[in-house]
């Protein structure tokens, strides 16, 4: 995910889908935490601001690599492999 974001920044390419959700979420979260808001509150407010599911914040390619819970697999229509 970060590689795609770095590449987009370097080339001027648009960021879309889960990568855009992640980027915007993290920017909002960082801004709120920089203003003194605790992480959990900032995370919840960032999700609410953009009306995103917590499952949408991570690209489906990272789910199998990171051992996420079943909800993430279901959200992206992936097989849990178990």
Rosetta blueprint (number, residue, H / E / L):
1 X L
2 X H
3 X H
4 X H
5 X H
6 X H
7 X H
8 X H
9 X H
10 X H
11 X H
12 X L
13 X L
14 X L
15 X L
16 X L
17 X H
18 X H
19 X H
20 X H
21 X H
22 X H
23 X H
24 X H
25 X H
26 X H
27 X H
28 X H
29 X H
30 X H
31 X H
32 X H
33 X H
34 X H
35 X L
36 X L
37 X L
38 X L
39 X H
40 X H
41 X H
42 X H
43 X H
44 X H
45 X H
46 X H
47 X H
48 X H
49 X H
50 X H
51 X L
52 X L
53 X L
54 X H
55 X H
56 X H
57 X H
58 X L
59 X L
60 X H
61 X H
62 X H
63 X H
64 X H
65 X H
66 X H
67 X L
68 X L
69 X L
70 X H
71 X H
72 X H
73 X H
74 X H
75 X H
76 X H
77 X L
78 X L
79 X L
80 X L
81 X L
82 X L
